Amino acid sequence: MATTIDGAEYDALAPAYDLLTAGYDYDRWIGEIVRWAREHGLRGTRALDVACGTGKSFVPLLEAGFDVVGCDESRGMLAIAATKVPDPRAVQRHDMRSLPVLGSFDLITCIDDALNHLLSESDVLGALASMARNLAPGGLAVFDVNTIATYRTVFATCEVFDVDDHLFAWRGLTDAEVGPGGFAELQVDVFAPVADDPAAWRRTTSTHRERHYPCAVVERLAAQAGLEIVDRRGQSPGVVLHAEIDEHRHSKALFLARKEGP
């Protein structure tokens, strides 16, 4: 399977993305991540949000007093993110597999299963190495991956729901028995009202492909990228963090890492 980042698919989804994720408690999620990082020595307030999307993940950082730079592959998502920062130049279009040095950051976040969108280990390695290059001395990186339980449930079921005046059709196209390291596919149809014709609807469809990465693989790739995993957490829906990761019970695996070296 080709290793691509589906920026164009997220361009199509961008106008409705904040509605699609309206139930995500980013304030609580980012708050827990920051507290976790501070327990492991986070001191500064320079933050880089990798694969920032529409900016929902970095807004709580801004509100907590961080100076934030965000980057993403999707122009559509970045156009919305740019409206949420004091200076639109703080959001930039970059491929997370080959980030330039954007600064020296105390905290780097890469959440919402962004790494799972990379379909080869070499791409994940590139993304992790890019984060390592951007870490300040003593800085910390937080990244997550979906568990096998998420791919066997959320990515294997279908659901239709409405948020405000939009209708969403979530189509999980993944084998409910997908194995570790397997590929997953999801289709999202968005039906949005046409502004100048209340009786008409506009449909957009986006297809998203991901790959499951077992925790041992993530840790091996992090080490190859020059990152030392200093802590890990399992996460259940509702931003419930667990001291251990259970791939069959938890929805996400979170990792906290620092750059290896003296």
N, C-alpha and C positions, 0 to 999 in steps of 0.2 A: 504494500500500500504506500502511496506517495506521501512524503512528509511535507506538509504545507501548513501554513497558518491561515485559517479561514477568515481573513479580514473582510472579504467581499460579503460573506454570509452575515457578518456582524454589521456591515454597512446597512444591509437590508433590515436587520432587526433593531438597529439603533433607535429609531424614533419611538418604539414601543418598549424598549428595554427597561426603563425605569418603572413602567407599569407592570411588566412581567415580573419584576423582582420587588414589587411593592411590599411583599411580606417579609423580606429579608431585613433583619435587625442589624444593620451595619454599625450603628452607634454602639450597641452592646458588643458586637463581634470585634470591632477594632479596639474598643476599650479593653476587652479581655486580652487581646494580642499585646497591646502596649503594656498592660500590667505584667504580663508574662515576661516580656522582654526586659522590663525594669527589674524584675526579680533576678535576672541574669546579667545585670550591669548596664543596661541602657541608660545613657546620661544625656546625650545631645538631642537636638530637635530638627536635624536635617533628615528628611525622609524622601525616599524614592519609591513610588508605587508602580511596579512593573505590571503590564497588562491591566491598566487602570480602568478600561472601559469608559463608561459615561461619567466616571468620577465619584460614584457612590461610595467606593471604598476609601477614597482619600479625603472626602469632606469631613469625616470625624477627626482625622489627623489635623486638618486645618483648624477645626474648632478647638482642638486640644493644644494649639499653639505651635504646631510643627510647621516648618518651611518645607513645602512639598513640591516635588517635580513628579509629573506623571507621564507615562509613555504607553503607547498601544500601537497595534498594527492597523486598526480600523480607522479610516478617516471619519466615518460617520459617528462612531463612538467618541472620537476626540473632539469633534465639533460641539458635542453636547458637554463634554468634560470642560472645555475651554470657558464655558459660561459659569463654571462653579469655582473658579480660582480668581484671585485678585488680578493676576497678570496672565493673560492667555498664553504667553510664551512659555509658561511653566509646564504646559502639556505639549509633548513632542511625539512625532511619529517615528517609531523605531521597531525593528524586528528584535524581539527579546533574545533570540539566539545569538545575536552579534551586536550587543549594545556597545556604543562608544563609551568613553569615560564621561559621564554626565556631571560628575561631582564626586565628593567624598562624603558618603552618607552614613549617618549614625544608625538609621533603621531603613531596611529595604523590605517591602512587602510584595508578595506575588501570590495572590489568593484567588478564590473562586475557580479552582481547578484549571488555572491557566496552563500549568505544565502538562496536563493531560491532553491538551490540544496539540502537543508536539508528538508526532507519531513514531519517532525513533529515539533510541537511547542517545544517539549522537546529538540530536537536537536538544534533548533535555540537558545533556552535558554542556552544550554551548550556552544555554540560558543560565545555568547555575554558575558557569565560569564568568559570564557577563555580570552577574550580580556580585561575584567575588571581586571583580575589578573595580566596582563602584563602592565598595565598603570602606569606610574610614577605619583607621586603627581602633580596635575595640568595638567596631560596629557590629550589628546583628541583622541577620536576614530571616524572615519568616515566610515560609511557603507551604502550600498544601497540595494534596492529591486526593482524588476520589477513591474510596475503597471499593473492593469487589462487590460489597453489598449494595452500593449505590448503582452500579452498572446492572446488577441483576434485578433491581426494582425500578428506580426512577427512570432509567434509560431503557426499560423493557416494558413499560406500561403506557397507556394512553389516557389523556384527560382533556376535557373541554371546560373552560372556565372564563368568566368575564371579570374585568377590572375597569371600573368607571364605564366608559363608552366603547371599550375595546373587547373583542372576543378572541380568545387564544385556544388553539388546538395543539396540544402537546402530544407528539407521536413518538414513543420510544420504539426504535427499530432494532434493538439489541436482543440477542439470544438471552433468555432468562437464566441460562446455565453457562454464560460466558466464563471462560477460565482465566486464571491469573495471567496478566500480560496481554489479554485479548483486546480486540478493538470494539468500539461502541459507536452507535450512530443514533442521532436524534433529529427529528424534524419539527420545526415550530411554524405553524400558520398563524398569522395575525390578520384579523378582520377589523379594519378601522373605518369609522364613518368618513364620508367625503364631505369636506367643509361646506361646499356650496350646493350640496344635494343631500338633505337629511335622509332620503330614502335609499341612497346608494352606499355601498361599502367597497373598500379597496382591500384586496388580499395580497399579502406578501408572504413568501415562504423562504425559510432558511434551513439549511441542513448542516449539522454540526457533528464532526467526527472526533472521537477521543480514543485514548488508549489507557488501559489500566497499567499502573506501575506498582508492583509490590513494594512494601516498605524497604525490604533489603536492597532492592535495586536502586531506589531513591538514595539511600544512604551510601551505596557504593559510588554512584555517580557524583554525589556531593563531595565525597572524599577525592575523587579524581579531579573535581573542579577546584580543589583547594579550600573546601569548606569543612569545618568540623561541626558535626551535629552535637549540640550541647544539651538539647532536650527535645522531647517529642510528646505529642498529645493526640488522643483520639477525640473526635468531636461528634456529638449527636445533634440532631435538629434542635433548634432553640438555643444554640450557642452554649451547649453543655460540654465542657472539656473534661477529659478523663486522663488519669496519670499514665495509662497504658493504652495502646492501640489494638483494637479488635476489628480486624477486617470484615468480620461477618456480623458485627453489631453496630459499629459506628459508621457514619456517613462520610467522614473525612479523616485523613491523617495529616496532622500539622507538625512541621519541623522548625526548630529554632537553631540557627547556625551562625558561627563566626568564622572569619578568615583564618586559616591555619598559618602558623608562623610565630616568630618571637614576639 
